[in-house]
Amino acid sequence: MTQPASIVQNYINGEWSTPTAETYLEVINPATIEVLSKVPLSPATEVDRATTAAQTAFSTWRRTPATERVQYLFKLKALLEEHFEDIAQTITLECGKTIAEAKGEMRRAIENVEVACGIPILMQGYNSEDIARGIDEHMIRQPLGVTAIITPFNFPGMIPFWFMPYSIACGNTCIIKPSERVPLTMQKIFHLLEQTGLPKGVVNLVNGAKEVVDALLDHPTIRAISFVGSSPVAKYVYSRAAANGKRSQCQGGAKNPVIVLPDADITMTTKIMADSAFGCAGQRCLAASVAITVGSAKTTFTDAIAEAATTRQVGFGLDSGVQMGPVINDQSKTRIETIIGQAETEGATVLVDGRSPKVSGYENGYFVRPTILQNIDPVGEIANTEIFGPVLSLIHLETIDDAIALVNRSQYGNMASLFTSSGAAARKFRYEAEAGNIGINIGVAAPMAFFPFSGWKESFFGDLHGQGWHAIEFFTQTKVIVERWHDWTRQF
C-alpha cells in the first residue's frame, strides 16, 4: 500500500521509525476537521522491539544512582517549561479543549515531574537493628523492570505523567502507548525526552490500537501495566494483565455526583459547577455529571446553572473568549446526542438542549453545546450512564441523607462533591460518601501530584493508584534482608 505523506512515528531504543502498518488513522482537529497527521496502527512486532530495547536498557539503568536518574527529570522539567505554549497548542489542536484547559493540563504534568525528582528520598527503605541478638533487618526498594503505560485521548499531555516520571525515577524502563486519536502531543514530548540525553531504551513510544494493547498485556517481559480509560476496557486490561502475572493499575470511568445544599453560595457554586460539568467538553473522569439539589436549592441552582449553560461560549479552543471546545470526534458527538434523546424517552426534560449546534466558522466541527437534563429518574439508565460529554443531569431530593444514599448507590466511585457552608454537613459527607476523590465546595477534586489519584468501585481496578506515594509503591518491589555478622566464637 502507499504510505501517507505525514506519518506519526514510534520511538524505540533512542531512534525514530515508521512501522510497517496495514492501517493508518487520520488525526483530525475536532473543531476545524483539518487532518493534522496520520498515525500507523503498529503491529505486535513493534511491542516486541520496544520491550527488547527496554529490557536491555534496564540492566544498566537500574544501577544508575537515583541522584543521577533525577537529573534527566530536572532537564525534562526545564524543557517542558520552555516548550509549554507549543505543547499546549498541540493539545488544543488534536484534542479540542481550550488553550487555558490545555495549559492547566500541562501544569499538572510538570507537577508530577517535580514530585518524581524527590525519588532519592521517596524510594528510601527502612531498617531495624538487633531484631534478635546480633541480627539486623532491612527493607529496600528495587525497580520492577519494564513497565507499560496505556493512555486515553482526553488528557494526552497529563495522564502519561501520572506514571512515566515515577517509573523511570525508580529505575524502571517504560513503553508508552498514547491514544491513537491524539498521538501528536506525545510526539513532541518524546522529542524533549530525547533532548534530555536519557540512555537509549529507557523510554519508548509505540503507537497503535488494540493489537498493541494486547501485545503489551501478554508480553512476558513487561512487569507492570498502567491504564486510564473507560471502565469496560479498564476491567479488560486489569483481568488480562493479572492473568499474565503483571501488576496493574487501571483507572476507569465515572458518573460523578455533586450535592448542592440550601446553604451553599449559589453564585459561586454555579460558576464552579459549570466549569466542572462543561470544562473539557465534559470529557474528563472528574467532570460533574449529576447535580443533586436538596430542599430549596432546587429552584435557585436550577435557574442559575441553566443560565450558565446557555451563555457558555463554545468554539475553537485557540480563539479568544472560548470557554468550551468540541468533543473528540463525530462518533462521540452522535453517541452523546443519542443519550440525550434516550433521556427524553425515560421521561426527562431537556432544560437546555445542546444538540446539533451551529458554531460560526466551524459548522462542521464536532460540537455539542452544554446540555441540562431535568427530572432524571434516579434509578434510570441515564442517571447511571457515563455520558462523557457536556451534559449535566439534575435530581432533587429533600435531605442530605437521601442525597448521600443516592451517591453511594452508584456503581462508580471516582469523585463526589458537596457544596455547603456547614462544617458539620461537610464532615458528614466526606466521612460517608463512597468515592475515592472527595470535594467540599470543589467542582473538580483532582489531587495534586503528591497525592494519589484515587478511585473506588467500577472507577478503579487495582490497589495502587497513580501519582505520589502510590506511584512509588507501584513501581518498586520490596526486598527484606535479615543478616547477622559477628565473631562465631563469641557467646551470645
C-alpha positions, 0 to 999 in steps of 0.5 A, a space after each residue: 500500500 502507499 504510505 501517507 505523506 505525514 506519518 506519526 512515528 514510534 520511538 524505540 531504543 533512542 531512534 525514530 521509525 515508521 512501522 510497517 502498518 496495514 492501517 493508518 488513522 487520520 488525526 483530525 482537529 475536532 473543531 476545524 476537521 483539518 487532518 493534522 497527521 496520520 498515525 500507523 496502527 503498529 503491529 505486535 512486532 513493534 511491542 516486541 522491539 520496544 520491550 527488547 530495547 527496554 529490557 536491555 536498557 534496564 540492566 544498566 539503568 537500574 544501577 544508575 544512582 537515583 541522584 543521577 536518574 533525577 537529573 534527566 527529570 530536572 532537564 525534562 522539567 526545564 524543557 517542558 517549561 520552555 516548550 509549554 505554549 507549543 505543547 499546549 497548542 498541540 493539545 488544543 489542536 488534536 484534542 479540542 479543549 481550550 488553550 487555558 484547559 490545555 495549559 492547566 493540563 500541562 501544569 499538572 504534568 510538570 507537577 508530577 515531574 517535580 514530585 518524581 525528582 524527590 525519588 532519592 528520598 521517596 524510594 528510601 527503605 527502612 531498617 531495624 537493628 538487633 531484631 534478635 541478638 546480633 541480627 539486623 533487618 532491612 527493607 529496600 526498594 528495587 525497580 520492577 523492570 519494564 513497565 507499560 503505560 496505556 493512555 486515553 485521548 482526553 488528557 494526552 499531555 497529563 495522564 502519561 505523567 501520572 506514571 512515566 516520571 515515577 517509573 523511570 525515577 525508580 529505575 524502571 524502563 517504560 513503553 508508552 502507548 498514547 491514544 491513537 486519536 491524539 498521538 501528536 502531543 506525545 510526539 513532541 514530548 518524546 522529542 524533549 525526552 530525547 533532548 534530555 540525553 536519557 540512555 537509549 531504551 529507557 523510554 519508548 513510544 509505540 503507537 497503535 490500537 488494540 493489537 498493541 494493547 494486547 501485545 503489551 498485556 501478554 508480553 512476558 517481559 513487561 512487569 507492570 501495566 498502567 491504564 486510564 480509560 473507560 471502565 469496560 476496557 479498564 476491567 479488560 486490561 486489569 483481568 488480562 494483565 493479572 492473568 499474565 502475572 503483571 501488576 496493574 493499575 487501571 483507572 476507569 470511568 465515572 458518573 460523578 455526583 455533586 450535592 448542592 445544599 440550601 446553604 451553599 453560595 449559589 453564585 459561586 457554586 454555579 460558576 464552579 459547577 459549570 466549569 466542572 460539568 462543561 470544562 473539557 467538553 465534559 470529557 474528563 473522569 472528574 467532570 460533574 455529571 449529576 447535580 443533586 439539589 436538596 430542599 430549596 436549592 432546587 429552584 435557585 441552582 436550577 435557574 442559575 446553572 441553566 443560565 450558565 449553560 446557555 451563555 457558555 461560549 463554545 468554539 475553537 479552543 485557540 480563539 479568544 473568549 472560548 470557554 468550551 471546545 468540541 468533543 473528540 470526534 463525530 462518533 462521540 458527538 452522535 453517541 452523546 446526542 443519542 443519550 440525550 434523546 434516550 433521556 427524553 424517552 425515560 421521561 426527562 426534560 431537556 432544560 437546555 438542549 445542546 444538540 446539533 449546534 451551529 458554531 460560526 466558522 466551524 459548522 462542521 466541527 464536532 460540537 455539542 453545546 452544554 446540555 441540562 437534563 431535568 427530572 432524571 429518574 434516579 434509578 434510570 439508565 441515564 442517571 447511571 450512564 457515563 455520558 462523557 460529554 457536556 451534559 449535566 443531569 439534575 435530581 432533587 431530593 429533600 435531605 442530605 441523607 437521601 442525597 448521600 444514599 443516592 451517591 453511594 448507590 452508584 456503581 462508580 466511585 471516582 469523585 463526589 462533591 458537596 457544596 455547603 457552608 456547614 462544617 458539620 454537613 461537610 464532615 458528614 459527607 466526606 466521612 460517608 460518601 463512597 468515592 475515592 476523590 472527595 470535594 467540599 465546595 470543589 467542582 473538580 477534586 483532582 489531587 495534586 501530584 503528591 497525592 494519589 489519584 484515587 478511585 473506588 468501585 467500577 472507577 478503579 481496578 487495582 490497589 495502587 493508584 497513580 501519582 505520589 506515594 502510590 506511584 512509588 509503591 507501584 513501581 518498586 518491589 520490596 526486598 527484606 534482608 535479615 543478616 547477622 555478622 559477628 565473631 562465631 566464637 563469641 557467646 551470645 
